[in-house]
């Protein structure tokens, strides 16, 4: 298949003439979602091999609100919005790609009970519960466990030998950050060996390659996309790594709670209370960390020089875990997702219709809704940053 896009010449470009794409993507279960500042296009392959395409014009949360779009503030808002939209898309793709239509499939008693009790609301309830569980696991792995490990190191290995209280505090936060990064790397390495997740990572690679192809102004063909790199500087994986690095620096500046006066701590009555307050402190500062990380990634994604290459190198290296070379049908699906998202964004208002897919799969268009067209138009008039970099 081929998408012959007519580039307008008005696209935002870097110094090398490559387009800075405003489309961000997310790999799903047997599919990809491409999201523009004005909506999203989700393409998922069902068990029969058909492509289910869902398109919707939908502004991000806080669009048009000047305060929520201030630097640093906008980062945490966009992160929360991406989590909600991304989680919904992931659950939707899992439902589409599931094997309920398989004659051998038999619903479990739990499935039948949930369907009977909740009906059409079942998916939203399950998604909410899953999101809460995911947050609990994330807080335990990436906040509580690193703090538990770094605290005795601070007390028994650093404080007895280093007299400078701030240096002890900084080194302890550095140990905490290293533990957090190590846990994250082990987690990514472990899940990458799972068959289902490996296929998601293949779609992740297809997403990156397709966006690269568009940014290089090439026709969106499997051959052209295949040549592109599966690593991309605006990847969400790189964003998470930046979040971890910035958290080390920010937590090192802010005093911690302790049962002992060390010169750079806030004294509380007991150790359990100190742990709870330190965890809450990190959660409260997380939006600040996300906001700073977003501004960094936004700048690094829009500039290509020696400094930005060095700064984003760790995040690029982490994509070795999270991207895998895709199959041709995955690339074809990614091409459709990107062109549909570009059509919503109207970055390329004149491009040829898609050729018949190689698989001759029937497309099922769901909810091509334009009910918020007036709101989108108002957003266009109020915002000059329609080509803003969007983290994938």
Secondary structure, 3 states (H helix, E strand, C coil): CEECECCCCCCCECCCCCECCCCEEEEECCEEEEEECCEEEEEEECCCCCEEEEEEECCCCCCCCCHHHCCCHHHHHHHHHHHHHHHHHHHHHHHHHCCCCCCCCCCCHHHHHHHHHHHHHHHHHHHHHHHHHHHHHHHHHHHHHHHHHHHHHHHHHHCCCCCCHHHHHHHHHHHHHHHHHHHHHHHHHHHCCCHHHHHHHHHHHHHHHHHHHHHCCCCEEHHHHHCCCCCCCCCHHHHHHHHHHHHHHHHHHCCEEECCCCCCEEECCCHHHHHHHHHHHHHHHHHHHHHHHHHHHHHHHHCCCHHHHHHHHHHHHHHHHHCCCCCHHHHHHHHHHHHHHHHHHCCCCCECCCCCCCCCCCEEEEEEECCCHHHHHHHHHHCCCCCCCCCC
